[in-house]
């Protein structure tokens, strides 16, 4: 139940602690992160139905609780109705959306994700931009993927920009963080997934991969860094390298767009097979 708590100010300890979750060091120390905006908070609360205690606190303005009563009715968290300045203090965005939740880490290990026998997985190696990471998570969710794996020196998926870019999809599928790139790719292959590396210097292009059956069966798509793509050593781990064809004059596609194209190609094959 939400109730007015105007005694909370930007200088209140609870509020300052929430604000510190914008930094990775404090997120890792507290094992908690921020989910901002009505959609992200809605999905966090829904996920909390299966994971009690996932959402610790929700800070929202009176205007937000009036406009989105379903959020308050969802329960599963301590609600604090606060002034705009409190939400502004917690949020790092220029135009806060009036509601932010403090959530516990989701903590999915690679072995646990693979035990669920995923059919489609997005794998990002050394992805540094949080917006790209969050958008890949969102694209993977939309394409029906079962998991996203962030390898090597990839950005923290709980970075506020990554969480915002995922627009709630972070709570819909397994998101795994694994430093050991070679070990993780080997684990995916042992689990029966064909690892396809998306790279311009490829064995086949995407239409040919689809025609020849490379997209049939469980698949893990491997994507590289935004600036330099896949490292040669990482690329060599894949079963096959696949290029997304460029029909126009663009030099390349950005990471999130290439991921969407590849993941949807696999999704289309899977759905056509079931039809």
N, C-alpha and C positions, 0 to 999 in steps of 0.2 A: 504494500500500500504506500502510495506516495504522500508525503506530507511536507508542508513548508519548512525549510531549514535555512532561513535567511541569516542565521547566525554564522553560517559558513561564509568565509571570505577568501579572496585569493591568498591571504596570509595564513589561513588555517592549516594546521599540520597535515590533515587528511588531503586537502586540496593540493598542497605543495608536493606531497608524496605521489599523487596521481600525475602531476605535471612532470615529475622526474622520469616517468616511464617513457617519455619521448626519447630518452637516451638508452642505448643498448646496454650499457653497464648496469643501469638500475633495473632494466627489464630482466636481465639475466639473474641479478641478485634476488629480485622479488618473484621471479618466474611469473610475471604478469605483463600485460600489454593493454593498449587503448584501442577501442573500437568506436569510431565516431560516425554520427549520422543516423537517422531513423532506420534505414535499411540494414546497415551493419549491426546496429543494436538489436533489431528485430531477429536477425539470423543468429546472433549470439545467444539471445534468450531462448530461441527455439532449440538450438543445439544443447543448451543447458538442461533441457528436458530429459536428454539421454545422459548427460554428464552433470549431475548435481554439483553445484558449487563452481561451475565454470565461470559464471558472471558474478563478480564480487559486489560491485557497487555501480549504480547508474546515476549520473548527475544530469539533470534536465531542467530547462526553464519551465515555468508555468504554461507558457504558450505551447510548448511541445507536448506536455502531458495532456493539454486540452485538445490538441489537434490529433494526437495519436494515442487515444485511450487504450488501444489494443496492446501497446507496449507495456503500460503499467499493469494491465490485467494479466499479462503473460506470467508475472511473478518470477520467482527464481533469483531475485537479487535484492539488495538493499537500495531503495530509491531515495534520492535527495533532490527535492525541488529547490532550485537555487536561482540567484540572480544571473543575468547575462554575464556579468563580469567574472563570475566563478567559472562558467563554461569557457569563457574566453581565456582565462588563465590556464586551464587544463589543455585546451586545444592549441595546436601549433599552426592552424590554418588562418588565412587572412579573414575568411568569412565563415566562422563556426556555424554548425547546423543546429545548435541548441541542445544537443544530447550527446553524451559520451559515456561509454561503459569501461570499467576496469575488469579485464578478463584474465583468467589463469591460462598458462601455456597449454596448448593442446597436446604436445608431446607424443608424437607418433613415431615409433621406431621403424626402420626399413623392414625388419623381419616381420613385424606385426602387419604392416601394409601388404607385404607379399603373401602373408598367410591368408589374406582375404581373396586371393587369386584374381588380381586385377587384370582387366582386358586391355586397358589403354592407360598409359602413364606418360606424363610430360616430365622430362628430366632437363634441368638447367645447370650447366657447368660454368662456374665463375661469373655468374650474372651479378652486376654491381649496382644497377639502377633499381631502387625500390619500386618505382612506378612500373617498370617492365616486369618485375617479379610478380607484383600484384595483378597486373593485366594478364600474364600467362596463367596464373591461378584462376582468374575469372574465365578466360577462354577455355581452359581445360574443363572447368565445371560445366560450361555451356555445351561443350562437345561430348559430354557424358564420360569424361575420363574418371578414373577411380582414385588417382593419386598424382601429386606433383612432388618431385624430388629435387632438392637444391643441393648441388655438389660443390666441393672444394671451397673456394673463397667467395661463395655467393652471398648476397646481401641477406640480412636477417628478415625472414618473412613477417616478423612482428613489428618491423619498422612502421611507424604511423602512415607513411606514404604508401607502403606496400599494402597495409590493411585497407586503407581507403580505396586504392586502385582495385582491390579484389571485390569491393562492394558486397561483402557478406559471403563470397564464395569460399573464403578461408575456412568457414565453418561447415562446408558441405562435403569436402573430400579430404583424404589424408594428405597432409603436407609434411614431408620428411626433410630433415636437415642432416646431411651426411658429408663429413670432411673427406673421407677416403673415396676418391673418384673411381679408381680402378676396382676397388673392392665392391663398391655399390653396383657398378655396371656388371661385374661378374655375378653378383647376387641376383640381379634382374634376369640375366641369361639363365642361371640355374633354375629360376622360377618359371622358365618356359616362355619368357618374353623375347621377341626378336627386337634387337636394339638397332634402330635406324637413326643415323646421324644426319641432321639437316645441314648441308654445306654446299657452297657453290661449286667446288671442285669435287664432282660426284661420279659414282659408278653409273647411276641412272637418274632420270628426272622423275618428278612425282607422277605424271600421267603414266609413264612406263611402269613405275612401281605398282600402280593400281592395276594396270592391265595384266601384269605378269604374276599377280597374286602375292606380292611382297607385303601388302597391307592386310592380308588374311591372317587371322589368328591374333593372339595377344601381342601387343606392340608397345614398345617404349621409344618415344621420340626423344632424341638427344640434341639439345640446342646449346650454342656457345655464347661467349661474351659478346656484348653489344658492339664493341669496337673492333675486336680482332677475330671474332668467331671462335671456333673450336681449336684448342691447342692440338698440335699434330699427335701427341701421345694420347690424348683423349679421343680424337677422331679414330685412331687406330683400334680402339677398343670395340667399336661398333661392328655389327654383323654386315651392314651395308651402308653406304653413304648415298644420300638422296638429295637432289637439287630441286628447289622450287623454281620453275622456269620463269624468266622475265621476258615478257612479250613486247614490252614497250622500251622506253629509253632510260628508265630508272636504273641507277647503279646497283641497288639491292633493296630488299625489304628490311624493315626494322625487326627486331627480335620478336616482339609480341605479334606482329602481323604474320610473320613466317610461321610462328607457332600455331596461330589460328588456322592458317591454310593447311598445314600438315595434320593437325588434330582433327579438323573437319573432314579431310580426305579419309582418314581412318574411320571416323564416325559414320560417314556415308556408306563405306563398304560394309560395315557391321550392320547398319540399318537395312541396306538393300538385301543382305543375306537373310535377314529375319523376315523380310516382307513376303 
